[in-house]
């Protein structure tokens, strides 16, 4: 199984709301799966986790930063990619606080346009009351470790 290093982004706006994208897989090996997840993605060859976080932030939101700040969490998970490949993901999370909450889809790939069907800035109470699947499964614990929200999310 191939290792897939990736940078995941915990993007928080000035109202302390967390940005999640809705991933709705309508075709391919993941067809029928729908969940809310953090922005981010795999590292390109020779790229650091920090550089990938900066690139992914720009590509997926249109927001440019010079530094993603420190890594706040790391996990290793086995997951299936949209093309069906199963990989071992080494995911590094960065907490990025921003002032502006406008999102641009201008740099999205065709695949992202197909599967990333919505986004929402989630409040703590919305995260607690949600009924839809959120990825990563232990997002509440990750957020608690960053000090962003209580562990009860």
trRosetta pair geometry for C-beta under 8 A, 3 or more apart (Angstrom, degrees):
i j d omega theta_ij theta_ji phi_ij phi_ji
1 78 7.3 -19 173 -130 158 104
1 86 6.1 -57 -132 108 112 90
1 87 6.3 156 174 -130 93 34
1 88 5.4 96 121 -23 118 96
2 85 7.1 -9 36 170 123 125
2 87 5.1 -43 78 -121 85 93
2 88 7.3 -165 95 26 38 78
3 87 7.0 100 -149 -175 12 95
3 88 5.2 -38 -108 72 60 101
3 90 6.3 16 -174 -12 103 111
4 42 5.4 -63 -176 -113 99 116
4 81 7.6 152 -83 -62 171 122
4 87 4.0 36 -8 154 124 145
4 88 6.8 156 20 73 76 45
4 89 5.1 -33 75 -100 98 66
4 90 7.2 176 83 20 44 71
5 42 6.8 100 80 -151 52 70
5 43 4.6 -7 93 11 103 125
5 49 6.9 -100 165 -84 117 91
5 52 7.9 168 123 -5 97 166
5 89 7.8 128 -106 -160 18 56
5 90 4.6 -27 -106 67 68 107
5 92 7.5 10 -171 -4 90 105
6 40 6.0 102 159 142 103 109
6 41 5.8 -102 -147 154 109 22
6 42 4.7 -58 -93 -91 94 46
6 43 6.4 -148 -95 -20 38 74
6 52 7.2 -142 -156 144 43 148
6 89 5.8 -25 18 -158 118 103
6 90 7.1 148 22 74 65 55
6 91 5.2 -18 71 -106 96 71
6 92 7.4 -177 92 26 46 71
7 40 5.1 -138 104 -154 59 111
7 41 7.1 -3 55 55 74 43
7 43 6.8 90 -15 -69 93 83
7 49 5.0 142 -82 -167 104 72
7 50 7.7 151 -107 -75 144 14
7 52 4.1 157 2 101 129 108
7 53 4.0 -125 169 -68 145 74
7 56 5.8 -175 82 14 109 142
7 68 7.5 -104 -175 -99 136 178
7 91 7.7 138 -110 -156 13 62
7 92 5.5 -31 -110 70 63 93
7 93 7.9 137 -167 -97 57 25
7 94 6.4 3 -171 -3 103 115
8 38 4.7 64 -177 101 102 134
8 39 7.5 140 -160 85 57 43
8 40 3.9 -138 -113 22 41 168
8 91 5.1 26 -15 -174 121 110
8 92 6.9 172 23 80 78 38
8 93 4.7 -32 76 -99 101 73
8 94 7.4 165 82 19 50 69
8 136 7.8 11 -158 -25 169 110
9 19 7.8 -14 114 73 105 112
9 38 5.8 178 63 169 55 103
9 39 4.6 -24 53 77 118 92
9 40 4.8 168 -2 -63 81 97
9 53 6.2 135 -82 -150 95 88
9 56 6.3 -166 -29 105 125 118
9 57 5.9 138 -106 -82 155 87
9 60 7.8 177 32 64 144 137
9 68 7.5 -108 -112 -147 94 124
9 93 7.5 169 -84 -151 14 66
9 94 5.8 -24 -113 64 61 91
9 96 5.8 -23 -161 14 99 123
10 18 6.5 -43 -166 -139 77 109
10 38 6.3 -43 -79 -132 56 132
10 72 7.0 -59 30 54 136 137
10 93 5.7 44 -19 180 108 109
10 94 6.8 -165 28 89 80 40
10 95 4.7 -28 76 -104 115 63
10 96 6.9 150 76 20 56 69
10 142 7.3 -162 -78 134 138 115
10 143 7.1 166 -145 -97 139 77
10 146 6.5 -151 103 -42 163 170
10 148 7.1 -137 161 -32 133 160
11 18 7.0 119 73 -156 55 57
11 19 4.2 -16 77 33 111 121
11 38 7.9 145 6 -154 82 86
11 39 6.5 15 -7 31 125 122
11 57 7.3 139 -85 -126 124 99
11 61 6.9 141 -112 -66 171 160
11 63 7.7 127 -139 47 137 154
11 96 5.0 -21 -107 72 68 102
11 98 6.3 -1 -168 3 95 119
12 16 6.1 -5 -176 -140 113 41
12 17 6.8 154 -151 71 64 33
12 18 5.6 -29 -95 -92 76 63
12 19 7.6 -143 -75 -1 29 82
12 95 6.8 0 2 -169 117 87
12 96 7.2 162 23 82 71 48
12 97 5.2 -30 73 -106 97 68
12 98 7.3 155 77 22 45 71
12 148 6.3 -146 -84 -133 150 129
13 16 7.3 -83 73 -13 61 14
13 17 5.2 -8 41 54 105 88
13 19 7.2 93 -31 -45 97 98
13 97 7.8 131 -116 -160 11 62
13 98 5.8 -39 -108 73 59 85
13 99 7.5 67 -158 -160 72 12
13 100 7.9 -95 -133 94 102 20
13 101 4.4 18 -119 -88 147 106
13 121 5.7 -14 8 -144 133 137
14 97 7.9 87 -81 179 52 94
14 98 7.5 -86 -37 100 74 50
14 99 5.3 37 -51 -133 120 53
14 101 7.6 -104 20 -46 86 105
15 101 7.8 -5 16 -65 107 144
15 121 7.3 74 65 147 117 134
15 123 7.6 -57 132 -97 108 92
16 123 7.6 61 97 -133 83 69
16 124 7.3 -12 128 -30 111 102
16 148 7.3 166 -162 -165 94 85
17 101 7.7 33 66 -122 119 134
17 121 3.8 63 127 160 132 97
17 122 5.9 159 -168 67 85 32
17 123 5.3 -46 -106 -77 94 56
18 121 7.0 150 67 -160 27 57
18 122 4.9 -29 62 59 86 95
18 127 7.1 36 41 -64 127 134
18 143 7.2 -64 -74 -107 153 130
18 148 7.2 78 -71 156 116 146
19 38 7.9 87 93 -137 74 61
19 39 6.6 -5 112 -10 114 115
19 61 7.3 32 154 -99 165 131
19 103 7.5 142 -143 -79 135 129
19 119 6.4 3 -167 -179 91 114
19 120 7.7 165 -142 85 51 35
19 121 5.6 -28 -87 -101 66 68
19 122 7.7 170 -86 12 14 81
20 36 4.2 47 145 171 133 106
20 37 6.2 141 -160 62 93 15
20 38 6.4 -57 -114 -80 74 43
20 119 6.9 176 91 -151 41 69
20 120 6.1 -15 61 60 85 80
20 122 5.7 19 9 -13 113 124
20 134 6.9 -52 -142 -136 157 99
21 36 6.9 163 81 -153 32 63
21 37 6.0 -31 62 65 81 71
21 38 7.8 52 20 167 87 7
21 39 5.9 90 -14 -74 120 76
21 60 7.4 -86 -51 -178 145 122
21 116 4.8 -27 175 -147 130 106
21 118 7.2 153 -162 86 57 47
21 119 4.8 -34 -105 -97 64 89
22 34 7.1 4 -179 -171 92 90
22 35 7.6 -175 -149 100 57 26
22 36 5.5 -36 -95 -96 62 72
22 116 6.9 120 71 -160 54 53
22 117 5.2 -60 95 63 108 83
22 118 3.9 19 28 56 129 91
22 119 6.8 -144 4 -74 79 36
22 120 7.4 54 -37 -2 101 100
23 33 7.5 -10 115 117 101 93
23 34 6.9 180 93 -145 59 45
23 35 5.7 -7 57 62 99 71
23 36 7.4 158 14 -104 77 19
23 37 5.5 3 -7 17 123 117
23 115 5.4 12 -155 154 75 100
23 116 6.1 -29 -96 -94 63 60
23 117 7.7 128 -125 11 15 84
23 135 7.7 -28 30 31 132 130
24 34 4.6 15 -114 -117 71 98
24 115 6.3 -174 61 -160 50 57
24 117 4.4 -12 24 2 123 136
24 118 7.8 54 -15 10 121 91
25 28 6.5 -89 -172 61 109 99
25 30 3.8 -66 -177 110 170 100
25 31 5.5 -127 131 -94 97 28
25 32 6.8 -29 86 36 95 33
25 33 4.7 22 36 58 123 84
25 34 6.9 -146 24 -71 69 57
25 82 6.7 -166 -117 -122 119 93
25 115 5.6 9 -89 -130 61 112
26 31 6.3 1 149 -131 20 82
26 114 7.2 -116 35 170 109 95
26 115 7.5 -155 9 -101 81 69
27 31 5.2 4 -129 -89 16 110
27 114 7.8 -51 35 166 106 133
28 31 5.8 153 57 -44 46 88
28 82 5.7 43 112 176 154 78
28 83 7.0 -71 -166 -107 133 30
28 84 6.9 -134 174 -47 95 90
29 80 6.5 -116 123 161 126 127
29 82 7.1 148 51 -178 93 34
29 83 7.0 41 16 138 124 19
29 84 3.6 133 -34 -89 157 86
30 33 4.7 -66 176 32 88 126
30 80 6.5 166 -78 108 100 113
30 82 5.5 -73 14 -119 130 58
30 84 7.9 -150 -29 -79 77 55
34 132 7.4 -69 121 -159 97 111
34 133 7.1 129 97 43 59 113
35 132 6.9 161 -132 156 50 94
35 133 3.9 -62 -113 99 99 107
35 134 6.4 163 -177 -98 97 16
35 135 5.0 69 132 -15 138 105
36 120 7.4 -48 -131 42 131 109
36 122 7.8 90 160 -51 151 139
36 130 7.7 -88 27 -157 143 150
36 132 5.9 84 -11 111 107 121
36 133 7.0 167 22 94 70 55
36 134 4.9 -27 70 -110 97 72
36 135 7.1 176 85 22 45 71
37 134 7.1 150 -81 -167 50 55
37 135 4.0 -15 -99 67 103 101
37 136 7.6 76 -135 -34 90 44
38 93 7.5 -5 139 -124 169 102
38 135 7.4 -115 9 101 76 73
38 136 7.4 -19 5 -7 115 78
38 139 7.6 165 -40 -115 109 116
39 56 6.3 156 146 150 96 106
39 57 7.1 100 116 -101 135 51
39 60 4.5 162 -155 112 124 153
39 61 6.5 -19 -117 -41 172 105
40 52 7.9 60 -161 137 84 102
40 53 7.2 -23 -122 -114 98 66
40 56 5.0 53 -131 150 44 158
40 60 7.6 -72 -42 4 24 158
40 91 7.7 87 120 -149 148 100
41 52 7.2 -133 78 178 70 108
41 56 5.0 172 28 -111 91 124
41 59 7.9 -46 22 75 136 138
41 60 7.7 154 -15 -47 114 129
42 52 7.5 -97 131 -152 27 139
43 47 4.6 -166 -169 77 91 107
43 48 7.6 -122 -136 112 129 7
43 49 6.7 -67 -81 -89 126 51
43 52 4.5 -84 -103 -72 73 146
44 47 4.5 74 58 -13 76 135
44 52 7.0 168 10 -99 74 96
44 55 7.6 -34 1 84 119 169
47 51 4.8 -131 -165 88 87 121
47 52 5.0 101 137 -60 126 90
47 55 7.3 -47 -153 6 144 145
48 51 4.5 94 52 8 82 101
48 52 6.9 -145 92 -5 42 86
49 52 5.7 -55 -147 38 31 112
49 53 6.4 36 152 -24 64 103
49 71 6.6 22 117 -83 140 125
49 92 4.4 6 -160 59 143 152
49 94 7.9 159 146 -46 100 115
50 53 5.6 -51 -151 30 31 113
50 54 6.7 30 152 -16 64 103
50 67 7.1 -24 -172 -150 118 70
50 68 5.6 -164 -149 30 71 112
50 71 7.9 -99 -74 -53 82 93
50 94 7.6 111 -116 -84 60 144
51 54 5.7 -52 -151 36 35 111
51 55 6.3 32 152 -16 67 108
52 55 5.6 -56 -144 41 32 111
52 56 5.9 30 159 -18 68 109
53 56 6.0 -54 -139 40 26 108
53 57 6.2 32 157 -24 61 107
53 68 3.8 1 114 -67 135 163
53 92 7.7 -84 -59 98 116 104
53 94 4.6 43 -141 14 151 152
53 96 7.5 169 168 -53 115 128
54 57 5.9 -55 -150 32 26 114
54 58 6.7 21 154 -13 61 107
54 64 7.9 39 -172 -153 88 58
54 65 6.1 -126 -125 72 86 83
54 66 7.6 -12 -124 -176 132 13
54 67 7.3 -52 -80 -117 118 18
54 68 5.7 -126 -59 -45 71 99
55 58 5.9 -62 -154 39 30 107
55 59 6.0 22 156 -15 68 112
56 59 5.7 -56 -137 42 31 108
56 60 5.7 6 172 0 69 117
57 60 6.7 -68 -133 48 17 93
57 61 5.7 -37 -176 35 58 116
57 63 5.4 -69 161 78 99 93
57 64 7.6 138 109 -103 107 26
57 65 6.2 -11 102 19 156 106
57 68 6.9 174 -26 -100 140 103
57 96 6.5 -83 -107 127 139 180
58 61 7.2 -76 -116 57 12 75
58 62 6.8 33 -162 -128 51 17
58 63 6.6 -122 -94 71 47 43
58 64 5.3 41 -99 -91 105 69
58 107 6.7 15 134 43 75 168
59 107 4.4 -123 -142 121 56 126
59 108 7.2 116 164 -84 80 42
60 107 7.4 -82 -47 82 25 105
60 108 7.0 70 -117 -91 52 82
60 112 7.3 -137 -112 -153 84 148
60 116 7.9 -146 -146 -134 100 172
61 103 5.1 -78 -146 -133 73 83
61 104 6.6 75 156 40 37 69
62 102 7.5 -51 78 114 128 85
62 103 6.5 134 27 -169 108 41
62 104 2.7 58 -41 40 152 116
62 105 7.8 -55 -35 -23 114 23
62 106 6.2 73 -89 31 116 104
62 107 6.7 158 -81 8 70 110
63 98 5.9 -37 -156 -118 151 152
63 100 7.0 175 -110 77 108 106
63 103 7.9 -50 -29 -113 101 58
65 68 6.4 111 92 -82 134 50
65 96 6.7 -145 -12 -149 163 123
65 98 8.0 -111 -65 -93 121 100
68 94 4.1 1 152 173 122 157
68 96 5.7 -65 -154 -80 75 111
69 94 6.0 137 66 -170 85 99
69 95 6.4 -62 89 72 138 70
69 96 6.4 172 20 -95 118 62
70 94 7.5 174 98 -131 29 81
71 74 6.6 29 160 -56 128 96
71 92 5.0 -51 -135 -177 126 108
71 93 6.7 104 -163 68 74 48
71 94 5.9 -63 -107 -84 51 75
72 93 5.5 -64 64 101 85 96
72 94 6.5 121 7 -126 92 27
72 95 4.7 40 -16 -15 150 105
72 142 7.9 98 113 -178 104 86
72 145 7.0 145 158 111 96 101
72 146 4.8 35 169 -100 146 100
73 92 7.6 158 87 -159 51 44
73 93 4.1 3 59 45 94 124
73 142 5.1 9 -99 -144 178 96
73 145 5.9 102 -84 87 115 139
73 146 7.1 -74 -31 -57 113 96
74 90 7.3 -6 -169 -178 101 77
74 91 6.9 162 -153 88 52 55
74 92 5.2 -13 -103 -106 86 67
74 93 7.1 -151 -71 14 38 80
75 91 5.3 -10 62 61 80 103
75 93 7.8 33 6 -20 94 110
75 136 6.9 79 61 -127 156 166
75 138 8.0 152 -97 59 160 123
75 142 7.9 -74 -27 -89 131 119
76 88 6.4 3 -174 176 99 95
76 89 6.8 165 -153 85 48 55
76 90 5.6 -13 -103 -102 83 63
76 91 7.4 173 -89 19 30 76
77 88 7.6 166 85 -158 32 53
77 89 4.9 -14 63 58 82 107
77 91 6.5 2 17 0 106 122
77 136 7.1 -156 -54 -124 158 117
78 86 6.5 18 179 179 95 101
78 87 7.4 180 -148 90 57 36
78 88 5.7 -32 -96 -102 71 63
78 89 7.3 168 -97 13 17 82
79 86 7.2 -175 98 -147 27 64
79 87 6.4 -21 64 61 72 79
79 89 5.3 4 22 -12 114 128
80 84 6.6 -26 -173 -152 106 30
80 85 7.1 158 -153 83 62 36
80 86 5.1 -35 -95 -94 73 73
80 87 7.9 135 -107 16 26 71
81 84 7.0 -29 73 38 75 21
81 85 4.8 2 38 60 116 87
81 86 7.7 -160 6 -82 77 24
81 87 6.2 41 -31 2 108 117
82 111 6.5 142 91 -171 160 125
82 115 6.5 -107 -106 -51 141 163
91 136 7.6 165 91 -61 162 134
93 142 6.3 79 8 -169 177 128
95 146 5.1 139 -73 -151 143 138
95 148 7.0 -166 -132 -55 130 124
98 101 7.2 142 101 -79 112 53
101 121 6.0 -16 -158 -68 127 151
103 119 5.8 -19 52 75 174 154
104 107 7.2 62 113 6 103 87
105 108 4.8 -22 -174 -9 78 128
105 112 7.9 -172 -156 122 93 115
105 113 7.1 99 172 -99 123 85
108 112 4.0 -130 -166 92 98 127
108 113 5.1 123 121 -57 128 80
108 116 6.9 -128 -139 53 136 132
109 112 4.7 100 51 6 74 101
109 113 7.1 -135 96 -5 41 86
110 113 5.6 -53 -150 35 34 114
110 114 6.5 33 152 -20 65 105
111 114 5.7 -57 -151 35 32 111
111 115 6.3 -5 165 8 68 111
112 115 6.6 -74 -137 51 26 86
112 116 4.9 -7 -177 11 73 122
113 116 7.0 -43 -93 50 16 89
116 119 7.4 16 171 -57 103 93
120 126 7.9 -122 140 145 127 153
122 126 4.7 -138 -157 88 79 122
122 127 5.0 88 154 -59 127 90
122 130 7.7 -14 -141 -61 133 128
123 126 4.6 97 51 5 77 103
123 127 7.1 -141 92 -5 42 85
124 127 5.8 -56 -151 35 31 111
124 128 6.5 30 152 -18 64 106
124 149 4.7 169 -117 -127 108 122
124 150 7.5 71 -163 24 132 84
124 153 6.3 -102 -157 -100 76 106
125 128 5.6 -53 -148 36 34 112
125 129 6.1 18 159 -8 68 113
126 129 6.0 -66 -140 47 29 100
126 130 6.4 55 155 -58 64 90
127 130 5.8 -26 -151 -13 30 119
127 134 7.5 39 -146 -74 87 165
127 139 7.7 -121 -159 110 125 124
127 140 7.4 153 150 -89 122 86
127 143 8.0 25 157 7 167 169
127 149 7.0 26 64 168 148 175
127 153 4.7 -7 117 -165 121 111
128 152 6.8 19 -113 123 117 86
128 153 5.4 -106 -74 -141 76 52
130 134 6.5 61 108 -39 157 120
134 137 7.4 128 86 -112 71 32
134 139 5.3 -68 130 10 122 145
135 139 7.4 110 133 -48 14 116
136 139 5.4 148 66 -61 70 75
136 142 6.7 84 61 -18 122 143
138 141 4.4 -26 171 33 100 118
138 142 6.1 109 115 -23 83 92
139 142 5.5 -57 -147 38 36 114
139 143 6.1 35 156 -19 70 106
139 153 7.3 -81 106 107 87 128
140 143 5.9 -57 -148 38 28 109
140 144 6.3 30 153 -21 63 107
140 149 7.4 -84 -144 92 66 117
140 151 6.2 84 151 -166 99 48
140 152 7.3 -104 -169 100 130 13
140 153 3.9 -171 -122 73 97 94
141 144 5.6 -53 -147 35 32 114
141 145 6.5 34 154 -21 64 103
141 151 6.5 32 -104 -139 55 90
142 145 5.8 -55 -154 32 30 112
142 146 6.8 23 151 -14 63 105
143 146 5.8 -58 -153 37 36 108
143 148 4.6 -82 -169 65 86 113
143 149 4.6 5 140 39 127 99
143 153 6.0 7 66 24 139 154
144 147 7.6 43 -179 -73 34 24
144 148 7.7 -92 -71 50 21 71
144 149 6.5 -66 -75 82 60 64
144 150 6.4 13 -107 170 98 24
144 151 3.9 39 -102 -82 155 72
144 153 7.3 -160 -50 14 94 108
149 153 4.9 54 121 -52 134 131
150 153 6.5 147 76 -33 65 79
